[in-house]
Amino acid sequence: MQDHPNSEVNGLRRMGVWARRYAESRTLPVVVFQVIFLLLWCAYISITFLLRYAFVAHQWLVFGAGVCLLALTIAVNVWLAMPAWSGRWLERLGEQFYRREGKPTVAQRRPGQRR
């Protein structure tokens, strides 16, 4: 089956639409940030189980180490949650995923402009 001669022209016309959608939905950094927070959540749970075990078994050295790990995990979580502290780091991390592609700029449509 042959392609219609206008299908190539239509594909070229739609390329701008697809480029715009891609530029607006670069979500890989968001997924990475969610994985980071998921790992923090897993750390909380693991440390909590460690603390419970150490407390019940009267392993005070392990308990103290667990409290220090928990404090460190909380500090990392607070640092990541405050954009004023970790915003630039998170932004640089996000830019690393798309550094070869450049920064997209989405042009605003003027009123009355056709798609």
N, C-alpha and C positions, 0 to 999 in steps of 0.2 A: 504494500500500500504506500503510495507516494504522499509526502507531506504537502500540504497546501502551501503555495508560495507565500501567502500572507502569514502563515504560522511563525515563520522566522521573524517577521516584523513585529508580530504580537509578542513573541518572546522577548525581543529587545525592548519593547515598550514596558513589559512587566518587570524587567530587570531592575528598574528604579524602585518599584514597589517592594521587591524582595530585598534589595539593598537597604531600604529604609527599615523594613521589619527586622532585618538582622541587626542593624545598628541600634535599634530600640530594645532588642531583647538579648543582649549579651549577658547571660545569666550565670556563666561558669563561676565567676568570683562569689556569687551568692551561694552557690552550692558548696564551694570550698569553705566559706564562713560557717555554713550550717554544719558541715562535717567537723570543723574545729569545735563548735559548741557541743556537738554530740560527743566528741572525745572528752571534753570537760565534764559532761554529765556522767559518762562512764567512769571517769576518774573519781568523781564524787561517790558513786556507788561502791566502787572497789575500795576506796579508802574507808568508807563507812563500815564495810564488812571487815576490813582489817582492824579497825578500831574496836569493833564489837568483839572480835576474836581475842584481841590482845587484852581487853578489859576483863573478859570472862576468865581467861587463862592466867591472869595476873602477870602478863608479860609487859612490864612497865616501860622497858626500853623500846619495845616495838610500838607500844601505845604512844609514847612521846614522839617517835619518828612519824607515826601516822598523823598526829596532831600537826606536826610541822608540814607534812605533805598537804594536809587539808588546808592549812593557812596559805601555803603557796598556791594551791589550786584556786582558792577564793581570790587571792590577789591577782592572779592571771585573768580570772573571770571579770573582776571589777575593771582591770586595765582594758580588756577587750570591749567591755560594755560602754566605756566612756569615750565618745568620739573625739573629745579634745585631747585625749592621751594617745589613743591608738589609731586615730583616723588616718593619719599620713601613712603609717605602716600598712594598714589594711588597703588603702588606695594603691600604694606601690605594689603590694602583693597582687591585687586585682589587675593592674596594668601589665604584669608579667605574662599573663595568659594571652594577651592580644598585642604584644609589643611589635610583632612583625607586621601586623595589619594596620597599624596607625590608629589614630583617634577618629571615631566617626563624628560627623557633624550632621545633625538632622535639620534640614532647612524647613522653615515654617511655611505653610501654604498661605498665600494671600487670599482674601475673600474673593470668591468668584473664580478662582483658578481651578481648572479641571484636573482630575486625577490622571 
